Amino acid sequence: SDPLAVPVPSEVPAARRRVAPETKMDQLQAQDPQIEQVVIYSKFVVAYHLHSDGPSPGWRKANIEGPAYVVRRRGLPRYQLIVKSHETANDLTDDLHPEWELDCQSKYIFYKVEDPTKKIRGLWFHDDAERVRVEQELERLLKELRSSPPPRQEPPVAVPQIQPVQTPQVVAAPQPAPSAPSSVVVTAPMLKAALHRLADDDAFLRAVMDNLVRAQAAG
């Protein structure tokens, strides 16, 4: 047998294929409040992963079985594919991306995500009519994402460095040097007082007498 052939799951009980429609949005928004709409829905799928390494490569169950949703979100990523597991809390959640590669056949959707480190996914649908509707919506949304420009990354805004305000120092204005008066007013009382002070000065009187003696000798 072909090791890469996807095994067909056994018949799934009808009780596991039913999910009340009114509970779908409540369950999804409880996990992610950003979800605003269920774009398409399938009652029951089984998820597989392709193991390409190791001694026995092939498709293996991912232990995820339950309803599948393609949802639209308010923020990024804009669309997601979610498989809610009935048995475990290990849901499958993949963000739709323009680089997805999709391959479909009866009851199966295979897709390769943009991250090369992640395994290729396979989804088995109990109802092939549901598989066709999910495939059509995935193709439409991928086309929309491929035609839309990538979200613009705003460059970081440089925050200016605020320099501390320097308190200005008050510099005293230079005081002008004292200058001599341009003119002197002499009065008679001031001259009289000065002559009296000279008459009482012995050194001045000796100088005057020496000048008179030299004048008489010269005459």
Salt bridges, closest charged atoms under 4 A:
GLU11 OE2 - ARG17 NH1 3.53
GLU11 OE2 - HIS126 NE2 3.12
ASP32 OD2 - ARG73 NE 2.78
GLU36 OE2 - ARG72 NE 3.06
GLU36 OE2 - ARG78 NH1 3.41
GLU65 OE1 - ARG16 NH2 2.80
GLU65 OE2 - LYS61 NZ 3.33
GLU87 OE2 - ARG16 NH2 3.55
ASP91 OD2 - LYS84 NZ 3.01
ASP94 OD2 - ARG121 NE 2.89
ASP128 OD1 - ARG131 NE 2.91
GLU130 OE2 - LYS43 NZ 2.37
GLU135 OE1 - ARG131 NH1 2.47
GLU137 OE1 - ARG140 NH2 2.75
GLU154 OE2 - ARG152 NE 3.67
